[in-house]
Amino acid sequence: VAPEEETRLWAHNEDGSYERLRNTQATLNSLCLCSGQAIVMETRSDDGTWPTARLHTTRNSPENHSCYYQGQPGICGLSNLGNTCFMNSALQCLSNTPPLTEYFLSNAYLEELNLDNPLGMQGEIAEAYADIIKQMWSGRHYTVIPRVFKTRVGHFAPQFSGFQPHDSQELLAFLLDGLHEDLNRVRRKEYVELKDAAGRDDEVSR
């Protein structure tokens, strides 16, 4: 596998199902694999999608029949799922924030995924957002259908789970907070004991 390629691992079970192995630091012994299970490596495609999630996630051209669309990276629409223009507008704003987009396109976020943060979302929001950004900036899509991203958001924020209109600022606040916690570099917060007086006199001066 080339160093610049992005991959993810799955456990292939005997019944034909797949289970995502999200902890990249795990060893084969710690995974507790059963007899008959196999490890499958998946590589992200050039269009920003994962082969296992490609169906119903993108639209290559206005006519939806060309597999060879080539456009300018970042100039990509987002399909409306019901009344989700509030979500799409927030995503487009963040997509056009250069430092943030470069952070995800360069895969720098992979080294900072915090799967154990109790305030985070096990890295799922960060990964779902990265998928959207990589598809929009691949130059291979006329539009992208953010169905998987919306499902992830609705799972952690049920108020966004339906197809009703919401306030774009509320979705943006949730997304930024989710990215902050999923990518929090502080792995273990040290307990700091507060000092009430710190040697000061208890008497209140008048």
GUTOR-758109 format. One record per residue (C-alpha): chain; x, y, z. Coordinates in nm, 3 decimals. Example, Ala and Ser with C-alpha at 12.3 -4.5 7.8 and 13.67 -1.06 7.14 Angstrom:
<rs>
<r A; <1.230; -0.450; 0.780>>
<r A; <1.367; -0.106; 0.714>>
</rs>
This chain:
<rs>
<r A; <0.000; 0.000; 0.000>>
<r A; <0.140; 0.338; -0.099>>
<r A; <0.202; 0.575; 0.196>>
<r A; <-0.033; 0.840; 0.053>>
<r A; <-0.326; 0.598; 0.024>>
<r A; <-0.594; 0.601; 0.292>>
<r A; <-0.715; 0.263; 0.411>>
<r A; <-0.943; 0.112; 0.671>>
<r A; <-0.983; -0.240; 0.805>>
<r A; <-1.281; -0.471; 0.839>>
<r A; <-1.333; -0.807; 1.006>>
<r A; <-1.509; -1.047; 0.767>>
<r A; <-1.729; -1.284; 0.967>>
<r A; <-1.829; -1.639; 0.875>>
<r A; <-2.191; -1.529; 0.813>>
<r A; <-2.071; -1.288; 0.542>>
<r A; <-2.113; -0.972; 0.748>>
<r A; <-1.840; -0.713; 0.803>>
<r A; <-1.740; -0.529; 1.120>>
<r A; <-1.534; -0.211; 1.102>>
<r A; <-1.207; -0.219; 1.299>>
<r A; <-1.176; 0.145; 1.401>>
<r A; <-0.891; 0.127; 1.652>>
<r A; <-0.580; 0.154; 1.438>>
<r A; <-0.358; 0.093; 1.742>>
<r A; <-0.508; -0.250; 1.816>>
<r A; <-0.307; -0.569; 1.774>>
<r A; <-0.431; -0.900; 1.635>>
<r A; <-0.429; -1.045; 1.986>>
<r A; <-0.641; -0.763; 2.129>>
<r A; <-0.899; -0.794; 1.849>>
<r A; <-0.997; -1.141; 1.976>>
<r A; <-1.071; -1.271; 1.627>>
<r A; <-1.267; -1.594; 1.603>>
<r A; <-1.190; -1.892; 1.386>>
<r A; <-1.305; -1.827; 1.031>>
<r A; <-1.275; -1.447; 1.051>>
<r A; <-1.056; -1.263; 0.804>>
<r A; <-0.913; -0.911; 0.792>>
<r A; <-1.006; -0.709; 0.482>>
<r A; <-0.831; -0.386; 0.384>>
<r A; <-1.030; -0.120; 0.198>>
<r A; <-0.866; 0.166; 0.006>>
<r A; <-1.035; 0.500; -0.056>>
<r A; <-1.108; 0.559; -0.425>>
<r A; <-0.979; 0.856; -0.625>>
<r A; <-1.325; 1.014; -0.616>>
<r A; <-1.315; 1.035; -0.235>>
<r A; <-1.558; 0.750; -0.171>>
<r A; <-1.508; 0.415; -0.004>>
<r A; <-1.601; 0.117; -0.227>>
<r A; <-1.835; -0.021; 0.044>>
<r A; <-2.027; 0.308; 0.068>>
<r A; <-2.029; 0.422; -0.293>>
<r A; <-2.387; 0.328; -0.379>>
<r A; <-2.639; 0.612; -0.344>>
<r A; <-2.379; 0.861; -0.221>>
<r A; <-2.276; 1.048; -0.533>>
<r A; <-2.410; 1.180; -0.859>>
<r A; <-2.144; 1.210; -1.126>>
<r A; <-2.318; 1.442; -1.370>>
<r A; <-2.637; 1.640; -1.428>>
<r A; <-2.772; 1.349; -1.631>>
<r A; <-2.650; 1.096; -1.372>>
<r A; <-2.509; 0.862; -1.635>>
<r A; <-2.146; 0.965; -1.684>>
<r A; <-1.873; 0.800; -1.480>>
<r A; <-1.606; 1.032; -1.617>>
<r A; <-1.708; 1.372; -1.485>>
<r A; <-1.406; 1.593; -1.419>>
<r A; <-1.461; 1.932; -1.264>>
<r A; <-1.286; 2.184; -1.044>>
<r A; <-1.219; 2.048; -0.694>>
<r A; <-1.445; 2.206; -0.436>>
<r A; <-1.702; 2.321; -0.691>>
<r A; <-1.956; 2.058; -0.601>>
<r A; <-2.322; 2.066; -0.502>>
<r A; <-2.494; 1.884; -0.218>>
<r A; <-2.827; 1.716; -0.283>>
<r A; <-3.120; 1.821; -0.069>>
<r A; <-3.261; 1.536; 0.142>>
<r A; <-3.607; 1.664; 0.222>>
<r A; <-3.550; 2.007; 0.377>>
<r A; <-3.181; 1.979; 0.456>>
<r A; <-3.063; 2.299; 0.288>>
<r A; <-2.971; 2.420; 0.639>>
<r A; <-2.718; 2.136; 0.661>>
<r A; <-2.589; 2.177; 0.308>>
<r A; <-2.525; 2.550; 0.353>>
<r A; <-2.325; 2.484; 0.672>>
<r A; <-2.119; 2.216; 0.496>>
<r A; <-2.047; 2.445; 0.201>>
<r A; <-1.930; 2.720; 0.436>>
<r A; <-1.691; 2.487; 0.618>>
<r A; <-1.577; 2.332; 0.290>>
<r A; <-1.462; 2.675; 0.176>>
<r A; <-1.257; 2.737; 0.491>>
<r A; <-0.909; 2.659; 0.347>>
<r A; <-0.714; 2.562; 0.664>>
<r A; <-0.989; 2.325; 0.781>>
<r A; <-1.034; 2.164; 0.440>>
<r A; <-0.660; 2.118; 0.391>>
<r A; <-0.643; 1.956; 0.736>>
<r A; <-0.883; 1.685; 0.621>>
<r A; <-0.759; 1.650; 0.263>>
<r A; <-0.403; 1.595; 0.386>>
<r A; <-0.525; 1.321; 0.625>>
<r A; <-0.376; 1.508; 0.922>>
<r A; <-0.699; 1.433; 1.111>>
<r A; <-0.624; 1.059; 1.111>>
<r A; <-0.342; 1.104; 1.361>>
<r A; <-0.565; 1.302; 1.596>>
<r A; <-0.887; 1.097; 1.601>>
<r A; <-0.983; 1.064; 1.966>>
<r A; <-1.196; 0.750; 1.997>>
<r A; <-1.197; 0.751; 2.378>>
<r A; <-1.311; 1.105; 2.453>>
<r A; <-1.633; 1.073; 2.660>>
<r A; <-1.743; 1.412; 2.529>>
<r A; <-1.685; 1.310; 2.167>>
<r A; <-1.860; 1.079; 1.925>>
<r A; <-1.596; 0.807; 1.889>>
<r A; <-1.453; 0.984; 1.586>>
<r A; <-1.762; 0.913; 1.375>>
<r A; <-1.853; 1.278; 1.310>>
<r A; <-1.497; 1.362; 1.208>>
<r A; <-1.480; 1.062; 0.974>>
<r A; <-1.820; 1.137; 0.820>>
<r A; <-1.721; 1.498; 0.762>>
<r A; <-1.389; 1.390; 0.610>>
<r A; <-1.576; 1.164; 0.367>>
<r A; <-1.791; 1.456; 0.247>>
<r A; <-1.493; 1.688; 0.205>>
<r A; <-1.287; 1.430; 0.015>>
<r A; <-1.575; 1.365; -0.225>>
<r A; <-1.646; 1.736; -0.281>>
<r A; <-1.278; 1.813; -0.346>>
<r A; <-1.202; 1.511; -0.564>>
<r A; <-1.320; 1.692; -0.878>>
<r A; <-1.503; 1.373; -0.975>>
<r A; <-1.857; 1.469; -0.869>>
<r A; <-2.110; 1.718; -0.995>>
<r A; <-2.307; 1.671; -0.674>>
<r A; <-2.271; 1.461; -0.359>>
<r A; <-2.557; 1.307; -0.164>>
<r A; <-2.474; 1.359; 0.208>>
<r A; <-2.697; 1.074; 0.325>>
<r A; <-2.435; 0.895; 0.536>>
<r A; <-2.325; 1.221; 0.698>>
<r A; <-2.684; 1.311; 0.786>>
<r A; <-2.740; 0.965; 0.936>>
<r A; <-2.434; 1.008; 1.159>>
<r A; <-2.548; 1.354; 1.270>>
<r A; <-2.899; 1.228; 1.343>>
<r A; <-2.760; 0.941; 1.549>>
<r A; <-2.577; 1.174; 1.787>>
<r A; <-2.820; 1.467; 1.764>>
<r A; <-3.173; 1.327; 1.727>>
<r A; <-3.316; 1.673; 1.666>>
<r A; <-3.157; 1.656; 1.319>>
<r A; <-3.266; 1.298; 1.244>>
<r A; <-3.577; 1.384; 1.041>>
<r A; <-3.616; 1.577; 0.719>>
<r A; <-3.761; 1.894; 0.863>>
<r A; <-3.595; 2.236; 0.828>>
<r A; <-3.370; 2.354; 1.111>>
<r A; <-3.155; 2.652; 1.188>>
<r A; <-2.824; 2.634; 1.003>>
<r A; <-2.638; 2.796; 1.294>>
<r A; <-2.757; 2.521; 1.531>>
<r A; <-2.627; 2.250; 1.298>>
<r A; <-2.299; 2.439; 1.252>>
<r A; <-2.254; 2.472; 1.630>>
<r A; <-2.314; 2.100; 1.678>>
<r A; <-2.076; 2.005; 1.396>>
<r A; <-1.793; 2.229; 1.514>>
<r A; <-1.828; 2.101; 1.869>>
<r A; <-1.834; 1.742; 1.739>>
<r A; <-1.519; 1.795; 1.534>>
<r A; <-1.350; 1.962; 1.829>>
<r A; <-1.418; 1.671; 2.064>>
<r A; <-1.354; 1.395; 1.807>>
<r A; <-1.014; 1.550; 1.732>>
<r A; <-0.925; 1.666; 2.082>>
<r A; <-0.549; 1.623; 2.127>>
<r A; <-0.584; 1.588; 2.503>>
<r A; <-0.617; 1.212; 2.550>>
<r A; <-0.636; 1.213; 2.928>>
<r A; <-0.731; 1.519; 3.125>>
<r A; <-0.535; 1.542; 3.446>>
<r A; <-0.724; 1.614; 3.766>>
<r A; <-0.626; 1.949; 3.914>>
<r A; <-0.725; 2.016; 4.272>>
<r A; <-0.855; 2.365; 4.333>>
<r A; <-0.699; 2.555; 4.620>>
<r A; <-0.958; 2.753; 4.813>>
<r A; <-0.730; 2.986; 5.005>>
<r A; <-0.376; 2.912; 4.887>>
<r A; <-0.236; 3.040; 5.219>>
<r A; <-0.440; 3.359; 5.225>>
<r A; <-0.596; 3.489; 5.547>>
<r A; <-0.957; 3.382; 5.585>>
<r A; <-1.058; 3.720; 5.726>>
<r A; <-1.233; 3.950; 5.486>>
<r A; <-1.083; 4.297; 5.479>>
<r A; <-1.316; 4.590; 5.521>>
</rs>
